[in-house]
């Protein structure tokens, strides 16, 4: 088992993208999206794009 590391990750949604530092597995590359990010910034971006 590897320890997760913070890594700048690019998120894309409907052709738009933003980056955020999230914990990532250095072995497989999967990311851990904390609840605060999912319900905060990601939800806000989705809402803004869907309202267009």
mmCIF file of the N, C-alpha and C atoms, coordinates in Angstrom:
data_MODEL
# 
_entry.id   MODEL 
# 
loop_
_atom_site.group_PDB 
_atom_site.id 
_atom_site.type_symbol 
_atom_site.label_atom_id 
_atom_site.label_alt_id 
_atom_site.label_comp_id 
_atom_site.label_asym_id 
_atom_site.label_entity_id 
_atom_site.label_seq_id 
_atom_site.pdbx_PDB_ins_code 
_atom_site.Cartn_x 
_atom_site.Cartn_y 
_atom_site.Cartn_z 
_atom_site.occupancy 
_atom_site.B_iso_or_equiv 
_atom_site.pdbx_formal_charge 
_atom_site.auth_seq_id 
_atom_site.auth_comp_id 
_atom_site.auth_asym_id 
_atom_site.auth_atom_id 
_atom_site.pdbx_PDB_model_num 
ATOM 1   N N  . UNK A 1 1  ? 0.846   -1.174 0.000   1.00 0.00 ? 1  UNK A N  1 
ATOM 2   C CA . UNK A 1 1  ? 0.000   0.000  0.000   1.00 0.00 ? 1  UNK A CA 1 
ATOM 3   C C  . UNK A 1 1  ? 0.895   1.243  0.000   1.00 0.00 ? 1  UNK A C  1 
ATOM 4   N N  . UNK A 1 2  ? 0.553   2.189  -0.851  1.00 0.00 ? 2  UNK A N  1 
ATOM 5   C CA . UNK A 1 2  ? 1.312   3.438  -0.973  1.00 0.00 ? 2  UNK A CA 1 
ATOM 6   C C  . UNK A 1 2  ? 0.580   4.556  -0.239  1.00 0.00 ? 2  UNK A C  1 
ATOM 7   N N  . UNK A 1 3  ? 1.340   5.518  0.245   1.00 0.00 ? 3  UNK A N  1 
ATOM 8   C CA . UNK A 1 3  ? 0.745   6.688  0.891   1.00 0.00 ? 3  UNK A CA 1 
ATOM 9   C C  . UNK A 1 3  ? 0.304   7.676  -0.184  1.00 0.00 ? 3  UNK A C  1 
ATOM 10  N N  . UNK A 1 4  ? -0.864  8.269  0.000   1.00 0.00 ? 4  UNK A N  1 
ATOM 11  C CA . UNK A 1 4  ? -1.370  9.246  -0.955  1.00 0.00 ? 4  UNK A CA 1 
ATOM 12  C C  . UNK A 1 4  ? -0.512  10.502 -0.921  1.00 0.00 ? 4  UNK A C  1 
ATOM 13  N N  . UNK A 1 5  ? -0.370  11.144 -2.073  1.00 0.00 ? 5  UNK A N  1 
ATOM 14  C CA . UNK A 1 5  ? 0.409   12.374 -2.179  1.00 0.00 ? 5  UNK A CA 1 
ATOM 15  C C  . UNK A 1 5  ? -0.453  13.470 -2.796  1.00 0.00 ? 5  UNK A C  1 
ATOM 16  N N  . UNK A 1 6  ? -0.202  14.710 -2.396  1.00 0.00 ? 6  UNK A N  1 
ATOM 17  C CA . UNK A 1 6  ? -0.926  15.839 -2.982  1.00 0.00 ? 6  UNK A CA 1 
ATOM 18  C C  . UNK A 1 6  ? -0.398  16.101 -4.380  1.00 0.00 ? 6  UNK A C  1 
ATOM 19  N N  . UNK A 1 7  ? -1.311  16.254 -5.322  1.00 0.00 ? 7  UNK A N  1 
ATOM 20  C CA . UNK A 1 7  ? -0.918  16.493 -6.711  1.00 0.00 ? 7  UNK A CA 1 
ATOM 21  C C  . UNK A 1 7  ? -1.955  17.413 -7.366  1.00 0.00 ? 7  UNK A C  1 
ATOM 22  N N  . UNK A 1 8  ? -1.469  18.376 -8.136  1.00 0.00 ? 8  UNK A N  1 
ATOM 23  C CA . UNK A 1 8  ? -2.374  19.248 -8.869  1.00 0.00 ? 8  UNK A CA 1 
ATOM 24  C C  . UNK A 1 8  ? -3.058  18.405 -9.940  1.00 0.00 ? 8  UNK A C  1 
ATOM 25  N N  . UNK A 1 9  ? -4.381  18.408 -9.931  1.00 0.00 ? 9  UNK A N  1 
ATOM 26  C CA . UNK A 1 9  ? -5.159  17.576 -10.842 1.00 0.00 ? 9  UNK A CA 1 
ATOM 27  C C  . UNK A 1 9  ? -6.121  18.457 -11.616 1.00 0.00 ? 9  UNK A C  1 
ATOM 28  N N  . UNK A 1 10 ? -6.254  18.189 -12.896 1.00 0.00 ? 10 UNK A N  1 
ATOM 29  C CA . UNK A 1 10 ? -7.160  18.959 -13.754 1.00 0.00 ? 10 UNK A CA 1 
ATOM 30  C C  . UNK A 1 10 ? -8.487  18.212 -13.849 1.00 0.00 ? 10 UNK A C  1 
ATOM 31  N N  . UNK A 1 11 ? -9.564  18.918 -13.559 1.00 0.00 ? 11 UNK A N  1 
ATOM 32  C CA . UNK A 1 11 ? -10.912 18.381 -13.670 1.00 0.00 ? 11 UNK A CA 1 
ATOM 33  C C  . UNK A 1 11 ? -11.577 19.020 -14.883 1.00 0.00 ? 11 UNK A C  1 
ATOM 34  N N  . UNK A 1 12 ? -12.266 18.218 -15.682 1.00 0.00 ? 12 UNK A N  1 
ATOM 35  C CA . UNK A 1 12 ? -12.962 18.727 -16.875 1.00 0.00 ? 12 UNK A CA 1 
ATOM 36  C C  . UNK A 1 12 ? -14.436 18.392 -16.787 1.00 0.00 ? 12 UNK A C  1 
ATOM 37  N N  . UNK A 1 13 ? -15.277 19.336 -17.232 1.00 0.00 ? 13 UNK A N  1 
ATOM 38  C CA . UNK A 1 13 ? -16.718 19.136 -17.238 1.00 0.00 ? 13 UNK A CA 1 
ATOM 39  C C  . UNK A 1 13 ? -17.310 19.962 -18.359 1.00 0.00 ? 13 UNK A C  1 
ATOM 40  N N  . UNK A 1 14 ? -17.983 19.324 -19.264 1.00 0.00 ? 14 UNK A N  1 
ATOM 41  C CA . UNK A 1 14 ? -18.637 19.982 -20.404 1.00 0.00 ? 14 UNK A CA 1 
ATOM 42  C C  . UNK A 1 14 ? -17.701 20.943 -21.135 1.00 0.00 ? 14 UNK A C  1 
ATOM 43  N N  . UNK A 1 15 ? -16.482 20.502 -21.378 1.00 0.00 ? 15 UNK A N  1 
ATOM 44  C CA . UNK A 1 15 ? -15.538 21.301 -22.141 1.00 0.00 ? 15 UNK A CA 1 
ATOM 45  C C  . UNK A 1 15 ? -14.809 22.369 -21.355 1.00 0.00 ? 15 UNK A C  1 
ATOM 46  N N  . UNK A 1 16 ? -15.088 22.518 -20.084 1.00 0.00 ? 16 UNK A N  1 
ATOM 47  C CA . UNK A 1 16 ? -14.402 23.489 -19.231 1.00 0.00 ? 16 UNK A CA 1 
ATOM 48  C C  . UNK A 1 16 ? -13.571 22.721 -18.217 1.00 0.00 ? 16 UNK A C  1 
ATOM 49  N N  . UNK A 1 17 ? -12.493 23.342 -17.757 1.00 0.00 ? 17 UNK A N  1 
ATOM 50  C CA . UNK A 1 17 ? -11.643 22.650 -16.797 1.00 0.00 ? 17 UNK A CA 1 
ATOM 51  C C  . UNK A 1 17 ? -11.122 23.614 -15.742 1.00 0.00 ? 17 UNK A C  1 
ATOM 52  N N  . UNK A 1 18 ? -10.740 23.030 -14.594 1.00 0.00 ? 18 UNK A N  1 
ATOM 53  C CA . UNK A 1 18 ? -10.077 23.768 -13.533 1.00 0.00 ? 18 UNK A CA 1 
ATOM 54  C C  . UNK A 1 18 ? -9.155  22.792 -12.815 1.00 0.00 ? 18 UNK A C  1 
ATOM 55  N N  . UNK A 1 19 ? -8.178  23.311 -12.109 1.00 0.00 ? 19 UNK A N  1 
ATOM 56  C CA . UNK A 1 19 ? -7.245  22.436 -11.401 1.00 0.00 ? 19 UNK A CA 1 
ATOM 57  C C  . UNK A 1 19 ? -7.353  22.657 -9.902  1.00 0.00 ? 19 UNK A C  1 
ATOM 58  N N  . UNK A 1 20 ? -6.987  21.618 -9.166  1.00 0.00 ? 20 UNK A N  1 
ATOM 59  C CA . UNK A 1 20 ? -7.038  21.670 -7.706  1.00 0.00 ? 20 UNK A CA 1 
ATOM 60  C C  . UNK A 1 20 ? -6.067  20.626 -7.167  1.00 0.00 ? 20 UNK A C  1 
ATOM 61  N N  . UNK A 1 21 ? -5.410  20.906 -6.050  1.00 0.00 ? 21 UNK A N  1 
ATOM 62  C CA . UNK A 1 21 ? -4.536  19.921 -5.419  1.00 0.00 ? 21 UNK A CA 1 
ATOM 63  C C  . UNK A 1 21 ? -5.385  18.919 -4.651  1.00 0.00 ? 21 UNK A C  1 
ATOM 64  N N  . UNK A 1 22 ? -5.273  17.649 -5.003  1.00 0.00 ? 22 UNK A N  1 
ATOM 65  C CA . UNK A 1 22 ? -6.005  16.579 -4.321  1.00 0.00 ? 22 UNK A CA 1 
ATOM 66  C C  . UNK A 1 22 ? -5.048  15.431 -4.033  1.00 0.00 ? 22 UNK A C  1 
ATOM 67  N N  . UNK A 1 23 ? -5.432  14.601 -3.074  1.00 0.00 ? 23 UNK A N  1 
ATOM 68  C CA . UNK A 1 23 ? -4.615  13.428 -2.760  1.00 0.00 ? 23 UNK A CA 1 
ATOM 69  C C  . UNK A 1 23 ? -4.770  12.390 -3.855  1.00 0.00 ? 23 UNK A C  1 
ATOM 70  N N  . UNK A 1 24 ? -3.632  11.869 -4.306  1.00 0.00 ? 24 UNK A N  1 
ATOM 71  C CA . UNK A 1 24 ? -3.570  10.939 -5.428  1.00 0.00 ? 24 UNK A CA 1 
ATOM 72  C C  . UNK A 1 24 ? -2.717  9.742  -5.049  1.00 0.00 ? 24 UNK A C  1 
ATOM 73  N N  . UNK A 1 25 ? -3.088  8.573  -5.545  1.00 0.00 ? 25 UNK A N  1 
ATOM 74  C CA . UNK A 1 25 ? -2.281  7.375  -5.348  1.00 0.00 ? 25 UNK A CA 1 
ATOM 75  C C  . UNK A 1 25 ? -1.117  7.422  -6.334  1.00 0.00 ? 25 UNK A C  1 
ATOM 76  N N  . UNK A 1 26 ? 0.131   7.394  -5.844  1.00 0.00 ? 26 UNK A N  1 
ATOM 77  C CA . UNK A 1 26 ? 1.270   7.470  -6.753  1.00 0.00 ? 26 UNK A CA 1 
ATOM 78  C C  . UNK A 1 26 ? 1.427   6.214  -7.607  1.00 0.00 ? 26 UNK A C  1 
ATOM 79  N N  . UNK A 1 27 ? 0.774   5.131  -7.218  1.00 0.00 ? 27 UNK A N  1 
ATOM 80  C CA . UNK A 1 27 ? 0.911   3.884  -7.960  1.00 0.00 ? 27 UNK A CA 1 
ATOM 81  C C  . UNK A 1 27 ? -0.105  3.779  -9.099  1.00 0.00 ? 27 UNK A C  1 
ATOM 82  N N  . UNK A 1 28 ? -1.395  4.017  -8.804  1.00 0.00 ? 28 UNK A N  1 
ATOM 83  C CA . UNK A 1 28 ? -2.418  3.821  -9.838  1.00 0.00 ? 28 UNK A CA 1 
ATOM 84  C C  . UNK A 1 28 ? -2.958  5.129  -10.415 1.00 0.00 ? 28 UNK A C  1 
ATOM 85  N N  . UNK A 1 29 ? -2.723  6.267  -9.731  1.00 0.00 ? 29 UNK A N  1 
ATOM 86  C CA . UNK A 1 29 ? -3.163  7.555  -10.242 1.00 0.00 ? 29 UNK A CA 1 
ATOM 87  C C  . UNK A 1 29 ? -4.581  7.950  -9.866  1.00 0.00 ? 29 UNK A C  1 
ATOM 88  N N  . UNK A 1 30 ? -5.300  7.095  -9.123  1.00 0.00 ? 30 UNK A N  1 
ATOM 89  C CA . UNK A 1 30 ? -6.662  7.464  -8.708  1.00 0.00 ? 30 UNK A CA 1 
ATOM 90  C C  . UNK A 1 30 ? -6.592  8.602  -7.702  1.00 0.00 ? 30 UNK A C  1 
ATOM 91  N N  . UNK A 1 31 ? -7.625  9.455  -7.729  1.00 0.00 ? 31 UNK A N  1 
ATOM 92  C CA . UNK A 1 31 ? -7.653  10.611 -6.838  1.00 0.00 ? 31 UNK A CA 1 
ATOM 93  C C  . UNK A 1 31 ? -8.738  10.462 -5.786  1.00 0.00 ? 31 UNK A C  1 
ATOM 94  N N  . UNK A 1 32 ? -8.507  11.093 -4.657  1.00 0.00 ? 32 UNK A N  1 
ATOM 95  C CA . UNK A 1 32 ? -9.483  11.158 -3.579  1.00 0.00 ? 32 UNK A CA 1 
ATOM 96  C C  . UNK A 1 32 ? -10.076 12.557 -3.607  1.00 0.00 ? 32 UNK A C  1 
ATOM 97  N N  . UNK A 1 33 ? -11.367 12.638 -3.889  1.00 0.00 ? 33 UNK A N  1 
ATOM 98  C CA . UNK A 1 33 ? -12.037 13.936 -3.923  1.00 0.00 ? 33 UNK A CA 1 
ATOM 99  C C  . UNK A 1 33 ? -12.744 14.125 -2.591  1.00 0.00 ? 33 UNK A C  1 
ATOM 100 N N  . UNK A 1 34 ? -12.261 15.049 -1.756  1.00 0.00 ? 34 UNK A N  1 
ATOM 101 C CA . UNK A 1 34 ? -12.884 15.257 -0.455  1.00 0.00 ? 34 UNK A CA 1 
ATOM 102 C C  . UNK A 1 34 ? -14.298 15.814 -0.598  1.00 0.00 ? 34 UNK A C  1 
ATOM 103 N N  . UNK A 1 35 ? -15.134 15.506 0.367   1.00 0.00 ? 35 UNK A N  1 
ATOM 104 C CA . UNK A 1 35 ? -16.531 15.941 0.362   1.00 0.00 ? 35 UNK A CA 1 
ATOM 105 C C  . UNK A 1 35 ? -16.639 17.460 0.190   1.00 0.00 ? 35 UNK A C  1 
ATOM 106 N N  . UNK A 1 36 ? -15.758 18.203 0.855   1.00 0.00 ? 36 UNK A N  1 
ATOM 107 C CA . UNK A 1 36 ? -15.804 19.671 0.781   1.00 0.00 ? 36 UNK A CA 1 
ATOM 108 C C  . UNK A 1 36 ? -15.589 20.160 -0.654  1.00 0.00 ? 36 UNK A C  1 
ATOM 109 N N  . UNK A 1 37 ? -14.698 19.514 -1.391  1.00 0.00 ? 37 UNK A N  1 
ATOM 110 C CA . UNK A 1 37 ? -14.449 19.902 -2.779  1.00 0.00 ? 37 UNK A CA 1 
ATOM 111 C C  . UNK A 1 37 ? -15.632 19.526 -3.664  1.00 0.00 ? 37 UNK A C  1 
ATOM 112 N N  . UNK A 1 38 ? -16.157 18.327 -3.472  1.00 0.00 ? 38 UNK A N  1 
ATOM 113 C CA . UNK A 1 38 ? -17.288 17.854 -4.283  1.00 0.00 ? 38 UNK A CA 1 
ATOM 114 C C  . UNK A 1 38 ? -18.527 18.710 -4.071  1.00 0.00 ? 38 UNK A C  1 
ATOM 115 N N  . UNK A 1 39 ? -18.804 19.059 -2.836  1.00 0.00 ? 39 UNK A N  1 
ATOM 116 C CA . UNK A 1 39 ? -20.003 19.843 -2.532  1.00 0.00 ? 39 UNK A CA 1 
ATOM 117 C C  . UNK A 1 39 ? -19.767 21.335 -2.654  1.00 0.00 ? 39 UNK A C  1 
ATOM 118 N N  . UNK A 1 40 ? -18.528 21.746 -2.757  1.00 0.00 ? 40 UNK A N  1 
ATOM 119 C CA . UNK A 1 40 ? -18.190 23.166 -2.853  1.00 0.00 ? 40 UNK A CA 1 
ATOM 120 C C  . UNK A 1 40 ? -17.871 23.581 -4.272  1.00 0.00 ? 40 UNK A C  1 
ATOM 121 N N  . UNK A 1 41 ? -16.589 23.596 -4.575  1.00 0.00 ? 41 UNK A N  1 
ATOM 122 C CA . UNK A 1 41 ? -16.131 24.138 -5.861  1.00 0.00 ? 41 UNK A CA 1 
ATOM 123 C C  . UNK A 1 41 ? -16.668 23.352 -7.062  1.00 0.00 ? 41 UNK A C  1 
ATOM 124 N N  . UNK A 1 42 ? -16.633 22.022 -6.996  1.00 0.00 ? 42 UNK A N  1 
ATOM 125 C CA . UNK A 1 42 ? -17.104 21.221 -8.137  1.00 0.00 ? 42 UNK A CA 1 
ATOM 126 C C  . UNK A 1 42 ? -18.591 21.454 -8.370  1.00 0.00 ? 42 UNK A C  1 
ATOM 127 N N  . UNK A 1 43 ? -19.380 21.451 -7.304  1.00 0.00 ? 43 UNK A N  1 
ATOM 128 C CA . UNK A 1 43 ? -20.820 21.676 -7.441  1.00 0.00 ? 43 UNK A CA 1 
ATOM 129 C C  . UNK A 1 43 ? -21.107 23.065 -8.005  1.00 0.00 ? 43 UNK A C  1 
ATOM 130 N N  . UNK A 1 44 ? -20.325 24.061 -7.579  1.00 0.00 ? 44 UNK A N  1 
ATOM 131 C CA . UNK A 1 44 ? -20.515 25.436 -8.053  1.00 0.00 ? 44 UNK A CA 1 
ATOM 132 C C  . UNK A 1 44 ? -20.212 25.537 -9.550  1.00 0.00 ? 44 UNK A C  1 
ATOM 133 N N  . UNK A 1 45 ? -19.130 24.902 -9.997  1.00 0.00 ? 45 UNK A N  1 
ATOM 134 C CA . UNK A 1 45 ? -18.763 24.918 -11.409 1.00 0.00 ? 45 UNK A CA 1 
ATOM 135 C C  . UNK A 1 45 ? -19.844 24.229 -12.237 1.00 0.00 ? 45 UNK A C  1 
ATOM 136 N N  . UNK A 1 46 ? -20.312 23.062 -11.791 1.00 0.00 ? 46 UNK A N  1 
ATOM 137 C CA . UNK A 1 46 ? -21.377 22.347 -12.511 1.00 0.00 ? 46 UNK A CA 1 
ATOM 138 C C  . UNK A 1 46 ? -22.624 23.207 -12.636 1.00 0.00 ? 46 UNK A C  1 
ATOM 139 N N  . UNK A 1 47 ? -23.012 23.844 -11.546 1.00 0.00 ? 47 UNK A N  1 
ATOM 140 C CA . UNK A 1 47 ? -24.211 24.692 -11.536 1.00 0.00 ? 47 UNK A CA 1 
ATOM 141 C C  . UNK A 1 47 ? -24.073 25.847 -12.516 1.00 0.00 ? 47 UNK A C  1 
ATOM 142 N N  . UNK A 1 48 ? -22.921 26.511 -12.521 1.00 0.00 ? 48 UNK A N  1 
ATOM 143 C CA . UNK A 1 48 ? -22.705 27.645 -13.416 1.00 0.00 ? 48 UNK A CA 1 
ATOM 144 C C  . UNK A 1 48 ? -22.758 27.218 -14.876 1.00 0.00 ? 48 UNK A C  1 
ATOM 145 N N  . UNK A 1 49 ? -22.165 26.071 -15.187 1.00 0.00 ? 49 UNK A N  1 
ATOM 146 C CA . UNK A 1 49 ? -22.137 25.608 -16.578 1.00 0.00 ? 49 UNK A CA 1 
ATOM 147 C C  . UNK A 1 49 ? -23.504 25.138 -17.034 1.00 0.00 ? 49 UNK A C  1 
ATOM 148 N N  . UNK A 1 50 ? -24.261 24.506 -16.159 1.00 0.00 ? 50 UNK A N  1 
ATOM 149 C CA . UNK A 1 50 ? -25.581 23.995 -16.545 1.00 0.00 ? 50 UNK A CA 1 
ATOM 150 C C  . UNK A 1 50 ? -26.605 25.119 -16.685 1.00 0.00 ? 50 UNK A C  1 
ATOM 151 N N  . UNK A 1 51 ? -26.359 26.254 -16.027 1.00 0.00 ? 51 UNK A N  1 
ATOM 152 C CA . UNK A 1 51 ? -27.276 27.390 -16.131 1.00 0.00 ? 51 UNK A CA 1 
ATOM 153 C C  . UNK A 1 51 ? -27.112 28.145 -17.434 1.00 0.00 ? 51 UNK A C  1 
ATOM 154 N N  . UNK A 1 52 ? -26.040 27.865 -18.176 1.00 0.00 ? 52 UNK A N  1 
ATOM 155 C CA . UNK A 1 52 ? -25.776 28.569 -19.446 1.00 0.00 ? 52 UNK A CA 1 
ATOM 156 C C  . UNK A 1 52 ? -26.660 28.041 -20.531 1.00 0.00 ? 52 UNK A C  1 
# 
